[in-house]
Amino acid sequence: MEKVVVVGIDISKDDIHACVKESVGDAGSRIRGTRKFLNSYVGFTELPAVLGKQASAWSLLCIVCDGGYG
């Protein structure tokens, strides 16, 4: 049975939202965790430190970039 782990990242003006979802075969999927970071230097350094602990399990990393801040 194949396990698929997807990391979704949404970056807004103030925050970075990350979600880790895991699917195993036909058993459905479950959210393994969510986390919010500040959209700042500190947030961007915390993001890989926290998500990097699970990096070996990732199958796909998605980043949403759908508009400007202006």
PQR file of N, CA, C, O and H, with PARSE charges and radii, in Angstrom:
ATOM      1  N   MET A   1       0.842  -1.171   0.000 -0.4000 1.5000
ATOM      2  CA  MET A   1       0.000   0.000   0.000 -0.0000 2.0000
ATOM      3  C   MET A   1       0.894   1.243   0.000  0.5500 1.7000
ATOM      4  O   MET A   1       1.805   1.368   0.818 -0.5500 1.4000
ATOM      5  N   GLU A   2       0.622   2.137  -0.912 -0.4000 1.5000
ATOM      6  CA  GLU A   2       1.439   3.344  -1.041 -0.0000 2.0000
ATOM      7  C   GLU A   2       0.966   4.435  -0.086  0.5500 1.7000
ATOM      8  O   GLU A   2      -0.227   4.722   0.019 -0.5500 1.4000
ATOM      9  H   GLU A   2      -0.118   2.035  -1.577  0.4000 1.0000
ATOM     10  N   LYS A   3       1.934   5.034   0.606 -0.4000 1.5000
ATOM     11  CA  LYS A   3       1.646   6.161   1.493 -0.0000 2.0000
ATOM     12  C   LYS A   3       2.069   7.446   0.775  0.5500 1.7000
ATOM     13  O   LYS A   3       3.188   7.552   0.274 -0.5500 1.4000
ATOM     14  H   LYS A   3       2.902   4.800   0.521  0.4000 1.0000
ATOM     15  N   VAL A   4       1.153   8.417   0.736 -0.4000 1.5000
ATOM     16  CA  VAL A   4       1.423   9.704   0.095 -0.0000 2.0000
ATOM     17  C   VAL A   4       1.278  10.792   1.149  0.5500 1.7000
ATOM     18  O   VAL A   4       0.245  10.893   1.811 -0.5500 1.4000
ATOM     19  H   VAL A   4       0.243   8.331   1.143  0.4000 1.0000
ATOM     20  N   VAL A   5       2.319  11.604   1.300 -0.4000 1.5000
ATOM     21  CA  VAL A   5       2.292  12.723   2.238 -0.0000 2.0000
ATOM     22  C   VAL A   5       2.395  14.017   1.431  0.5500 1.7000
ATOM     23  O   VAL A   5       3.326  14.203   0.647 -0.5500 1.4000
ATOM     24  H   VAL A   5       3.158  11.522   0.762  0.4000 1.0000
ATOM     25  N   VAL A   6       1.426  14.904   1.637 -0.4000 1.5000
ATOM     26  CA  VAL A   6       1.388  16.173   0.924 -0.0000 2.0000
ATOM     27  C   VAL A   6       1.530  17.305   1.932  0.5500 1.7000
ATOM     28  O   VAL A   6       0.860  17.314   2.965 -0.5500 1.4000
ATOM     29  H   VAL A   6       0.670  14.753   2.274  0.4000 1.0000
ATOM     30  N   VAL A   7       2.407  18.260   1.627 -0.4000 1.5000
ATOM     31  CA  VAL A   7       2.569  19.457   2.449 -0.0000 2.0000
ATOM     32  C   VAL A   7       2.048  20.627   1.644  0.5500 1.7000
ATOM     33  O   VAL A   7       2.550  20.907   0.556 -0.5500 1.4000
ATOM     34  H   VAL A   7       2.951  18.253   0.788  0.4000 1.0000
ATOM     35  N   GLY A   8       1.040  21.316   2.170 -0.4000 1.5000
ATOM     36  CA  GLY A   8       0.489  22.498   1.522 -0.0000 2.0000
ATOM     37  C   GLY A   8       0.910  23.741   2.285  0.5500 1.7000
ATOM     38  O   GLY A   8       0.843  23.769   3.514 -0.5500 1.4000
ATOM     39  H   GLY A   8       0.632  21.089   3.054  0.4000 1.0000
ATOM     40  N   ILE A   9       1.340  24.765   1.570 -0.4000 1.5000
ATOM     41  CA  ILE A   9       1.787  26.009   2.194 -0.0000 2.0000
ATOM     42  C   ILE A   9       1.070  27.171   1.529  0.5500 1.7000
ATOM     43  O   ILE A   9       1.084  27.302   0.305 -0.5500 1.4000
ATOM     44  H   ILE A   9       1.394  24.743   0.571  0.4000 1.0000
ATOM     45  N   ASP A  10       0.445  28.009   2.338 -0.4000 1.5000
ATOM     46  CA  ASP A  10      -0.219  29.214   1.850 -0.0000 2.0000
ATOM     47  C   ASP A  10       0.459  30.411   2.512  0.5500 1.7000
ATOM     48  O   ASP A  10       0.549  30.484   3.737 -0.5500 1.4000
ATOM     49  H   ASP A  10       0.433  27.902   3.332  0.4000 1.0000
ATOM     50  N   ILE A  11       0.932  31.341   1.694 -0.4000 1.5000
ATOM     51  CA  ILE A  11       1.637  32.510   2.212 -0.0000 2.0000
ATOM     52  C   ILE A  11       0.773  33.740   1.983  0.5500 1.7000
ATOM     53  O   ILE A  11       0.438  34.075   0.847 -0.5500 1.4000
ATOM     54  H   ILE A  11       0.859  31.282   0.698  0.4000 1.0000
ATOM     55  N   SER A  12       0.418  34.405   3.070 -0.4000 1.5000
ATOM     56  CA  SER A  12      -0.353  35.651   2.979 -0.0000 2.0000
ATOM     57  C   SER A  12       0.527  36.810   3.454  0.5500 1.7000
ATOM     58  O   SER A  12       1.696  36.623   3.791 -0.5500 1.4000
ATOM     59  H   SER A  12       0.691  34.133   3.993  0.4000 1.0000
ATOM     60  N   LYS A  13      -0.041  37.971   3.473 -0.4000 1.5000
ATOM     61  CA  LYS A  13       0.728  39.163   3.844 -0.0000 2.0000
ATOM     62  C   LYS A  13       1.340  39.056   5.240  0.5500 1.7000
ATOM     63  O   LYS A  13       2.487  39.452   5.451 -0.5500 1.4000
ATOM     64  H   LYS A  13      -0.990  38.123   3.199  0.4000 1.0000
ATOM     65  N   ASP A  14       0.582  38.527   6.182 -0.4000 1.5000
ATOM     66  CA  ASP A  14       1.036  38.472   7.574 -0.0000 2.0000
ATOM     67  C   ASP A  14       1.511  37.097   8.041  0.5500 1.7000
ATOM     68  O   ASP A  14       2.342  36.999   8.943 -0.5500 1.4000
ATOM     69  H   ASP A  14      -0.349  38.205   6.011  0.4000 1.0000
ATOM     70  N   ASP A  15       0.980  36.031   7.425 -0.4000 1.5000
ATOM     71  CA  ASP A  15       1.218  34.687   7.950 -0.0000 2.0000
ATOM     72  C   ASP A  15       1.604  33.688   6.874  0.5500 1.7000
ATOM     73  O   ASP A  15       1.386  33.912   5.683 -0.5500 1.4000
ATOM     74  H   ASP A  15       0.305  36.111   6.692  0.4000 1.0000
ATOM     75  N   ILE A  16       2.176  32.592   7.317 -0.4000 1.5000
ATOM     76  CA  ILE A  16       2.434  31.414   6.493 -0.0000 2.0000
ATOM     77  C   ILE A  16       1.686  30.271   7.162  0.5500 1.7000
ATOM     78  O   ILE A  16       1.923  29.978   8.334 -0.5500 1.4000
ATOM     79  H   ILE A  16       2.353  32.410   8.285  0.4000 1.0000
ATOM     80  N   HIS A  17       0.788  29.622   6.430 -0.4000 1.5000
ATOM     81  CA  HIS A  17       0.020  28.498   6.963 -0.0000 2.0000
ATOM     82  C   HIS A  17       0.517  27.226   6.281  0.5500 1.7000
ATOM     83  O   HIS A  17       0.617  27.175   5.055 -0.5500 1.4000
ATOM     84  H   HIS A  17       0.595  29.860   5.478  0.4000 1.0000
ATOM     85  N   ALA A  18       0.828  26.208   7.068 -0.4000 1.5000
ATOM     86  CA  ALA A  18       1.299  24.937   6.536 -0.0000 2.0000
ATOM     87  C   ALA A  18       0.411  23.814   7.056  0.5500 1.7000
ATOM     88  O   ALA A  18      -0.031  23.828   8.205 -0.5500 1.4000
ATOM     89  H   ALA A  18       0.747  26.250   8.064  0.4000 1.0000
ATOM     90  N   CYS A  19       0.160  22.840   6.184 -0.4000 1.5000
ATOM     91  CA  CYS A  19      -0.674  21.691   6.533 -0.0000 2.0000
ATOM     92  C   CYS A  19      -0.014  20.433   5.966  0.5500 1.7000
ATOM     93  O   CYS A  19       0.433  20.424   4.819 -0.5500 1.4000
ATOM     94  H   CYS A  19       0.519  22.828   5.251  0.4000 1.0000
ATOM     95  N   VAL A  20       0.043  19.381   6.768 -0.4000 1.5000
ATOM     96  CA  VAL A  20       0.595  18.102   6.329 -0.0000 2.0000
ATOM     97  C   VAL A  20      -0.546  17.082   6.324  0.5500 1.7000
ATOM     98  O   VAL A  20      -1.193  16.851   7.345 -0.5500 1.4000
ATOM     99  H   VAL A  20      -0.321  19.388   7.700  0.4000 1.0000
ATOM    100  N   LYS A  21      -0.782  16.471   5.144 -0.4000 1.5000
ATOM    101  CA  LYS A  21      -1.856  15.489   4.988 -0.0000 2.0000
ATOM    102  C   LYS A  21      -1.259  14.165   4.514  0.5500 1.7000
ATOM    103  O   LYS A  21      -0.376  14.140   3.657 -0.5500 1.4000
ATOM    104  H   LYS A  21      -0.256  16.659   4.314  0.4000 1.0000
ATOM    105  N   GLU A  22      -1.751  13.080   5.078 -0.4000 1.5000
ATOM    106  CA  GLU A  22      -1.251  11.751   4.733 -0.0000 2.0000
ATOM    107  C   GLU A  22      -2.389  10.888   4.195  0.5500 1.7000
ATOM    108  O   GLU A  22      -3.480  10.857   4.764 -0.5500 1.4000
ATOM    109  H   GLU A  22      -2.468  13.100   5.774  0.4000 1.0000
ATOM    110  N   SER A  23      -2.121  10.188   3.091 -0.4000 1.5000
ATOM    111  CA  SER A  23      -3.073   9.237   2.518 -0.0000 2.0000
ATOM    112  C   SER A  23      -2.390   7.889   2.399  0.5500 1.7000
ATOM    113  O   SER A  23      -1.228   7.805   2.002 -0.5500 1.4000
ATOM    114  H   SER A  23      -1.234  10.213   2.630  0.4000 1.0000
ATOM    115  N   VAL A  24      -3.117   6.829   2.746 -0.4000 1.5000
ATOM    116  CA  VAL A  24      -2.583   5.475   2.620 -0.0000 2.0000
ATOM    117  C   VAL A  24      -3.600   4.632   1.865  0.5500 1.7000
ATOM    118  O   VAL A  24      -4.662   4.298   2.389 -0.5500 1.4000
ATOM    119  H   VAL A  24      -4.061   6.897   3.069  0.4000 1.0000
ATOM    120  N   GLY A  25      -3.259   4.297   0.630 -0.4000 1.5000
ATOM    121  CA  GLY A  25      -4.130   3.457  -0.184 -0.0000 2.0000
ATOM    122  C   GLY A  25      -5.560   3.955  -0.238  0.5500 1.7000
ATOM    123  O   GLY A  25      -5.802   5.147  -0.423 -0.5500 1.4000
ATOM    124  H   GLY A  25      -2.396   4.569   0.204  0.4000 1.0000
ATOM    125  N   ASP A  26      -6.508   3.042  -0.076 -0.4000 1.5000
ATOM    126  CA  ASP A  26      -7.931   3.375  -0.110 -0.0000 2.0000
ATOM    127  C   ASP A  26      -8.486   3.701   1.275  0.5500 1.7000
ATOM    128  O   ASP A  26      -9.695   3.871   1.430 -0.5500 1.4000
ATOM    129  H   ASP A  26      -6.311   2.073   0.075  0.4000 1.0000
ATOM    130  N   ALA A  27      -7.626   3.789   2.271 -0.4000 1.5000
ATOM    131  CA  ALA A  27      -8.069   4.019   3.642 -0.0000 2.0000
ATOM    132  C   ALA A  27      -8.472   5.474   3.892  0.5500 1.7000
ATOM    133  O   ALA A  27      -8.914   5.815   4.989 -0.5500 1.4000
ATOM    134  H   ALA A  27      -6.643   3.650   2.145  0.4000 1.0000
ATOM    135  N   GLY A  28      -8.324   6.312   2.901 -0.4000 1.5000
ATOM    136  CA  GLY A  28      -8.661   7.722   3.083 -0.0000 2.0000
ATOM    137  C   GLY A  28      -7.443   8.520   3.500  0.5500 1.7000
ATOM    138  O   GLY A  28      -6.314   8.030   3.467 -0.5500 1.4000
ATOM    139  H   GLY A  28      -7.965   6.035   2.010  0.4000 1.0000
ATOM    140  N   SER A  29      -7.693   9.749   3.890 -0.4000 1.5000
ATOM    141  CA  SER A  29      -6.576  10.613   4.283 -0.0000 2.0000
ATOM    142  C   SER A  29      -6.856  11.245   5.632  0.5500 1.7000
ATOM    143  O   SER A  29      -7.996  11.304   6.092 -0.5500 1.4000
ATOM    144  H   SER A  29      -8.610  10.147   3.917  0.4000 1.0000
ATOM    145  N   ARG A  30      -5.785  11.715   6.251 -0.4000 1.5000
ATOM    146  CA  ARG A  30      -5.940  12.403   7.532 -0.0000 2.0000
ATOM    147  C   ARG A  30      -4.940  13.547   7.595  0.5500 1.7000
ATOM    148  O   ARG A  30      -3.858  13.480   7.012 -0.5500 1.4000
ATOM    149  H   ARG A  30      -4.859  11.667   5.877  0.4000 1.0000
ATOM    150  N   ILE A  31      -5.311  14.574   8.297 -0.4000 1.5000
ATOM    151  CA  ILE A  31      -4.432  15.716   8.522 -0.0000 2.0000
ATOM    152  C   ILE A  31      -3.472  15.341   9.641  0.5500 1.7000
ATOM    153  O   ILE A  31      -3.897  15.022  10.751 -0.5500 1.4000
ATOM    154  H   ILE A  31      -6.190  14.628   8.771  0.4000 1.0000
ATOM    155  N   ARG A  32      -2.186  15.379   9.348 -0.4000 1.5000
ATOM    156  CA  ARG A  32      -1.181  15.054  10.368 -0.0000 2.0000
ATOM    157  C   ARG A  32      -0.839  16.262  11.219  0.5500 1.7000
ATOM    158  O   ARG A  32      -0.340  16.118  12.335 -0.5500 1.4000
ATOM    159  H   ARG A  32      -1.840  15.639   8.446  0.4000 1.0000
ATOM    160  N   GLY A  33      -1.106  17.453  10.699 -0.4000 1.5000
ATOM    161  CA  GLY A  33      -0.819  18.631  11.493 -0.0000 2.0000
ATOM    162  C   GLY A  33      -0.934  19.909  10.694  0.5500 1.7000
ATOM    163  O   GLY A  33      -0.802  19.910   9.470 -0.5500 1.4000
ATOM    164  H   GLY A  33      -1.512  17.570   9.793  0.4000 1.0000
ATOM    165  N   THR A  34      -1.180  20.990  11.396 -0.4000 1.5000
ATOM    166  CA  THR A  34      -1.200  22.319  10.794 -0.0000 2.0000
ATOM    167  C   THR A  34      -0.358  23.235  11.676  0.5500 1.7000
ATOM    168  O   THR A  34      -0.188  22.994  12.871 -0.5500 1.4000
ATOM    169  H   THR A  34      -1.287  20.989  12.390  0.4000 1.0000
ATOM    170  N   ARG A  35       0.160  24.280  11.063 -0.4000 1.5000
ATOM    171  CA  ARG A  35       0.982  25.219  11.826 -0.0000 2.0000
ATOM    172  C   ARG A  35       0.941  26.571  11.144  0.5500 1.7000
ATOM    173  O   ARG A  35       0.890  26.654   9.917 -0.5500 1.4000
ATOM    174  H   ARG A  35       0.023  24.476  10.092  0.4000 1.0000
ATOM    175  N   LYS A  36       0.964  27.635  11.941 -0.4000 1.5000
ATOM    176  CA  LYS A  36       0.991  28.997  11.420 -0.0000 2.0000
ATOM    177  C   LYS A  36       2.299  29.653  11.849  0.5500 1.7000
ATOM    178  O   LYS A  36       2.721  29.539  13.000 -0.5500 1.4000
ATOM    179  H   LYS A  36       1.005  27.568  12.938  0.4000 1.0000
ATOM    180  N   PHE A  37       2.935  30.344  10.898 -0.4000 1.5000
ATOM    181  CA  PHE A  37       4.183  31.057  11.136 -0.0000 2.0000
ATOM    182  C   PHE A  37       3.992  32.513  10.737  0.5500 1.7000
ATOM    183  O   PHE A  37       3.124  32.820   9.920 -0.5500 1.4000
ATOM    184  H   PHE A  37       2.593  30.437   9.963  0.4000 1.0000
ATOM    185  N   LEU A  38       4.776  33.399  11.291 -0.4000 1.5000
ATOM    186  CA  LEU A  38       4.770  34.789  10.860 -0.0000 2.0000
ATOM    187  C   LEU A  38       5.408  34.891   9.485  0.5500 1.7000
ATOM    188  O   LEU A  38       6.370  34.181   9.192 -0.5500 1.4000
ATOM    189  H   LEU A  38       5.481  33.151  11.955  0.4000 1.0000
ATOM    190  N   ASN A  39       4.879  35.771   8.637 -0.4000 1.5000
ATOM    191  CA  ASN A  39       5.505  36.037   7.341 -0.0000 2.0000
ATOM    192  C   ASN A  39       6.628  37.042   7.583  0.5500 1.7000
ATOM    193  O   ASN A  39       6.482  38.240   7.339 -0.5500 1.4000
ATOM    194  H   ASN A  39       4.097  36.348   8.874  0.4000 1.0000
ATOM    195  N   SER A  40       7.736  36.527   8.062 -0.4000 1.5000
ATOM    196  CA  SER A  40       8.903  37.338   8.408 -0.0000 2.0000
ATOM    197  C   SER A  40      10.133  36.444   8.297  0.5500 1.7000
ATOM    198  O   SER A  40      10.028  35.252   8.009 -0.5500 1.4000
ATOM    199  H   SER A  40       7.855  35.554   8.260  0.4000 1.0000
ATOM    200  N   TYR A  41      11.280  37.030   8.528 -0.4000 1.5000
ATOM    201  CA  TYR A  41      12.514  36.240   8.521 -0.0000 2.0000
ATOM    202  C   TYR A  41      12.419  35.093   9.529  0.5500 1.7000
ATOM    203  O   TYR A  41      12.812  33.965   9.230 -0.5500 1.4000
ATOM    204  H   TYR A  41      11.366  37.998   8.762  0.4000 1.0000
ATOM    205  N   VAL A  42      11.906  35.380  10.703 -0.4000 1.5000
ATOM    206  CA  VAL A  42      11.785  34.356  11.749 -0.0000 2.0000
ATOM    207  C   VAL A  42      10.864  33.225  11.279  0.5500 1.7000
ATOM    208  O   VAL A  42      11.189  32.049  11.443 -0.5500 1.4000
ATOM    209  H   VAL A  42      11.587  36.296  10.946  0.4000 1.0000
ATOM    210  N   GLY A  43       9.727  33.580  10.701 -0.4000 1.5000
ATOM    211  CA  GLY A  43       8.796  32.563  10.209 -0.0000 2.0000
ATOM    212  C   GLY A  43       9.393  31.685   9.128  0.5500 1.7000
ATOM    213  O   GLY A  43       9.202  30.469   9.125 -0.5500 1.4000
ATOM    214  H   GLY A  43       9.464  34.535  10.567  0.4000 1.0000
ATOM    215  N   PHE A  44      10.124  32.314   8.201 -0.4000 1.5000
ATOM    216  CA  PHE A  44      10.737  31.540   7.116 -0.0000 2.0000
ATOM    217  C   PHE A  44      11.882  30.658   7.603  0.5500 1.7000
ATOM    218  O   PHE A  44      12.203  29.664   6.951 -0.5500 1.4000
ATOM    219  H   PHE A  44      10.279  33.301   8.203  0.4000 1.0000
ATOM    220  N   THR A  45      12.501  30.990   8.720 -0.4000 1.5000
ATOM    221  CA  THR A  45      13.526  30.103   9.272 -0.0000 2.0000
ATOM    222  C   THR A  45      12.901  28.999  10.120  0.5500 1.7000
ATOM    223  O   THR A  45      13.459  27.904  10.200 -0.5500 1.4000
ATOM    224  H   THR A  45      12.240  31.798   9.250  0.4000 1.0000
ATOM    225  N   GLU A  46      11.758  29.259  10.755 -0.4000 1.5000
ATOM    226  CA  GLU A  46      11.066  28.224  11.535 -0.0000 2.0000
ATOM    227  C   GLU A  46      10.416  27.181  10.627  0.5500 1.7000
ATOM    228  O   GLU A  46      10.384  25.996  10.959 -0.5500 1.4000
ATOM    229  H   GLU A  46      11.305  30.149  10.690  0.4000 1.0000
ATOM    230  N   LEU A  47       9.907  27.620   9.497 -0.4000 1.5000
ATOM    231  CA  LEU A  47       9.173  26.718   8.596 -0.0000 2.0000
ATOM    232  C   LEU A  47       9.987  25.483   8.208  0.5500 1.7000
ATOM    233  O   LEU A  47       9.513  24.372   8.443 -0.5500 1.4000
ATOM    234  H   LEU A  47       9.933  28.583   9.228  0.4000 1.0000
ATOM    235  N   PRO A  48      11.174  25.608   7.634 -0.5600 1.5000
ATOM    236  CA  PRO A  48      11.914  24.384   7.285  0.2800 2.0000
ATOM    237  C   PRO A  48      12.393  23.597   8.505  0.5500 1.7000
ATOM    238  O   PRO A  48      12.541  22.377   8.439 -0.5500 1.4000
ATOM    239  N   ALA A  49      12.632  24.286   9.605 -0.4000 1.5000
ATOM    240  CA  ALA A  49      13.065  23.578  10.817 -0.0000 2.0000
ATOM    241  C   ALA A  49      11.964  22.654  11.322  0.5500 1.7000
ATOM    242  O   ALA A  49      12.237  21.525  11.732 -0.5500 1.4000
ATOM    243  H   ALA A  49      12.512  25.278   9.658  0.4000 1.0000
ATOM    244  N   VAL A  50      10.724  23.129  11.292 -0.4000 1.5000
ATOM    245  CA  VAL A  50       9.598  22.322  11.767 -0.0000 2.0000
ATOM    246  C   VAL A  50       9.216  21.256  10.730  0.5500 1.7000
ATOM    247  O   VAL A  50       9.064  20.083  11.072 -0.5500 1.4000
ATOM    248  H   VAL A  50      10.503  24.046  10.959  0.4000 1.0000
ATOM    249  N   LEU A  51       9.063  21.664   9.468 -0.4000 1.5000
ATOM    250  CA  LEU A  51       8.639  20.715   8.441 -0.0000 2.0000
ATOM    251  C   LEU A  51       9.766  19.769   8.039  0.5500 1.7000
ATOM    252  O   LEU A  51       9.503  18.657   7.580 -0.5500 1.4000
ATOM    253  H   LEU A  51       9.187  22.617   9.190  0.4000 1.0000
ATOM    254  N   GLY A  52      11.001  20.191   8.205 -0.4000 1.5000
ATOM    255  CA  GLY A  52      12.131  19.363   7.835 -0.0000 2.0000
ATOM    256  C   GLY A  52      12.224  18.077   8.629  0.5500 1.7000
ATOM    257  O   GLY A  52      12.817  17.101   8.168 -0.5500 1.4000
ATOM    258  H   GLY A  52      11.214  21.093   8.578  0.4000 1.0000
ATOM    259  N   LYS A  53      11.644  18.065   9.820 -0.4000 1.5000
ATOM    260  CA  LYS A  53      11.650  16.856  10.645 -0.0000 2.0000
ATOM    261  C   LYS A  53      10.875  15.726   9.973  0.5500 1.7000
ATOM    262  O   LYS A  53      11.126  14.550  10.237 -0.5500 1.4000
ATOM    263  H   LYS A  53      11.162  18.857  10.194  0.4000 1.0000
ATOM    264  N   GLN A  54       9.921  16.092   9.094 -0.4000 1.5000
ATOM    265  CA  GLN A  54       9.102  15.099   8.410 -0.0000 2.0000
ATOM    266  C   GLN A  54       9.452  15.011   6.923  0.5500 1.7000
ATOM    267  O   GLN A  54       8.748  14.338   6.170 -0.5500 1.4000
ATOM    268  H   GLN A  54       9.717  17.048   8.880  0.4000 1.0000
ATOM    269  N   ALA A  55      10.512  15.668   6.493 -0.4000 1.5000
ATOM    270  CA  ALA A  55      10.822  15.779   5.069 -0.0000 2.0000
ATOM    271  C   ALA A  55      11.003  14.438   4.378  0.5500 1.7000
ATOM    272  O   ALA A  55      10.667  14.313   3.200 -0.5500 1.4000
ATOM    273  H   ALA A  55      11.084  16.215   7.104  0.4000 1.0000
ATOM    274  N   SER A  56      11.513  13.447   5.060 -0.4000 1.5000
ATOM    275  CA  SER A  56      11.730  12.153   4.412 -0.0000 2.0000
ATOM    276  C   SER A  56      10.420  11.470   4.035  0.5500 1.7000
ATOM    277  O   SER A  56      10.411  10.567   3.198 -0.5500 1.4000
ATOM    278  H   SER A  56      11.786  13.548   6.016  0.4000 1.0000
ATOM    279  N   ALA A  57       9.323  11.890   4.643 -0.4000 1.5000
ATOM    280  CA  ALA A  57       8.033  11.271   4.360 -0.0000 2.0000
ATOM    281  C   ALA A  57       7.265  11.990   3.245  0.5500 1.7000
ATOM    282  O   ALA A  57       6.249  11.476   2.777 -0.5500 1.4000
ATOM    283  H   ALA A  57       9.330  12.624   5.323  0.4000 1.0000
ATOM    284  N   TRP A  58       7.723  13.151   2.815 -0.4000 1.5000
ATOM    285  CA  TRP A  58       6.980  13.932   1.825 -0.0000 2.0000
ATOM    286  C   TRP A  58       6.933  13.238   0.480  0.5500 1.7000
ATOM    287  O   TRP A  58       7.912  12.636   0.040 -0.5500 1.4000
ATOM    288  H   TRP A  58       8.548  13.569   3.195  0.4000 1.0000
ATOM    289  N   SER A  59       5.793  13.329  -0.160 -0.4000 1.5000
ATOM    290  CA  SER A  59       5.648  12.901  -1.534 -0.0000 2.0000
ATOM    291  C   SER A  59       5.471  14.111  -2.442  0.5500 1.7000
ATOM    292  O   SER A  59       5.857  14.084  -3.611 -0.5500 1.4000
ATOM    293  H   SER A  59       4.998  13.818   0.198  0.4000 1.0000
ATOM    294  N   LEU A  60       4.884  15.170  -1.895 -0.4000 1.5000
ATOM    295  CA  LEU A  60       4.572  16.347  -2.687 -0.0000 2.0000
ATOM    296  C   LEU A  60       4.559  17.573  -1.786  0.5500 1.7000
ATOM    297  O   LEU A  60       4.050  17.519  -0.666 -0.5500 1.4000
ATOM    298  H   LEU A  60       4.570  15.191  -0.946  0.4000 1.0000
ATOM    299  N   LEU A  61       5.112  18.669  -2.268 -0.4000 1.5000
ATOM    300  CA  LEU A  61       5.101  19.936  -1.544 -0.0000 2.0000
ATOM    301  C   LEU A  61       4.397  20.955  -2.437  0.5500 1.7000
ATOM    302  O   LEU A  61       4.819  21.186  -3.570 -0.5500 1.4000
ATOM    303  H   LEU A  61       5.525  18.712  -3.177  0.4000 1.0000
ATOM    304  N   CYS A  62       3.325  21.566  -1.930 -0.4000 1.5000
ATOM    305  CA  CYS A  62       2.543  22.535  -2.704 -0.0000 2.0000
ATOM    306  C   CYS A  62       2.634  23.899  -2.064  0.5500 1.7000
ATOM    307  O   CYS A  62       2.468  24.027  -0.851 -0.5500 1.4000
ATOM    308  H   CYS A  62       2.982  21.379  -1.009  0.4000 1.0000
ATOM    309  N   ILE A  63       2.895  24.923  -2.862 -0.4000 1.5000
ATOM    310  CA  ILE A  63       2.919  26.298  -2.367 -0.0000 2.0000
ATOM    311  C   ILE A  63       1.934  27.098  -3.201  0.5500 1.7000
ATOM    312  O   ILE A  63       1.993  27.070  -4.430 -0.5500 1.4000
ATOM    313  H   ILE A  63       3.029  24.818  -3.847  0.4000 1.0000
ATOM    314  N   VAL A  64       1.024  27.813  -2.538 -0.4000 1.5000
ATOM    315  CA  VAL A  64       0.022  28.607  -3.220 -0.0000 2.0000
ATOM    316  C   VAL A  64       0.547  30.022  -3.421  0.5500 1.7000
ATOM    317  O   VAL A  64       0.884  30.705  -2.454 -0.5500 1.4000
ATOM    318  H   VAL A  64       0.976  27.836  -1.540  0.4000 1.0000
ATOM    319  N   CYS A  65       0.618  30.458  -4.661 -0.4000 1.5000
ATOM    320  CA  CYS A  65       1.027  31.833  -4.997 -0.0000 2.0000
ATOM    321  C   CYS A  65      -0.013  32.368  -5.977  0.5500 1.7000
ATOM    322  O   CYS A  65       0.127  32.203  -7.189 -0.5500 1.4000
ATOM    323  H   CYS A  65       0.345  29.902  -5.447  0.4000 1.0000
ATOM    324  N   ASP A  66      -1.043  33.002  -5.458 -0.4000 1.5000
ATOM    325  CA  ASP A  66      -2.138  33.376  -6.345 -0.0000 2.0000
ATOM    326  C   ASP A  66      -2.435  34.873  -6.376  0.5500 1.7000
ATOM    327  O   ASP A  66      -3.501  35.263  -6.855 -0.5500 1.4000
ATOM    328  H   ASP A  66      -1.156  33.137  -4.473  0.4000 1.0000
ATOM    329  N   GLY A  67      -1.564  35.702  -5.900 -0.4000 1.5000
ATOM    330  CA  GLY A  67      -1.832  37.132  -5.984 -0.0000 2.0000
ATOM    331  C   GLY A  67      -0.778  37.944  -5.292  0.5500 1.7000
ATOM    332  O   GLY A  67       0.099  37.408  -4.615 -0.5500 1.4000
ATOM    333  H   GLY A  67      -0.698  35.386  -5.512  0.4000 1.0000
ATOM    334  N   GLY A  68      -0.870  39.250  -5.468 -0.4000 1.5000
ATOM    335  CA  GLY A  68       0.087  40.148  -4.841 -0.0000 2.0000
ATOM    336  C   GLY A  68      -0.456  40.718  -3.539  0.5500 1.7000
ATOM    337  O   GLY A  68      -1.625  40.528  -3.204 -0.5500 1.4000
ATOM    338  H   GLY A  68      -1.582  39.685  -6.019  0.4000 1.0000
ATOM    339  N   TYR A  69       0.377  41.397  -2.833 -0.4000 1.5000
ATOM    340  CA  TYR A  69      -0.028  42.006  -1.572 -0.0000 2.0000
ATOM    341  C   TYR A  69      -0.606  43.391  -1.774  0.5500 1.7000
ATOM    342  O   TYR A  69      -1.254  43.931  -0.876 -0.5500 1.4000
ATOM    343  H   TYR A  69       1.326  41.552  -3.105  0.4000 1.0000
ATOM    344  N   GLY A  70      -0.382  43.968  -2.929 -0.4000 1.5000
ATOM    345  CA  GLY A  70      -0.738  45.358  -3.208 -0.0000 2.0000
ATOM    346  C   GLY A  70      -2.176  45.618  -3.137  0.5500 1.7000
ATOM    347  O   GLY A  70      -2.610  46.750  -3.352 -0.5500 1.4000
ATOM    348  H   GLY A  70       0.145  43.530  -3.657  0.4000 1.0000
TER
END
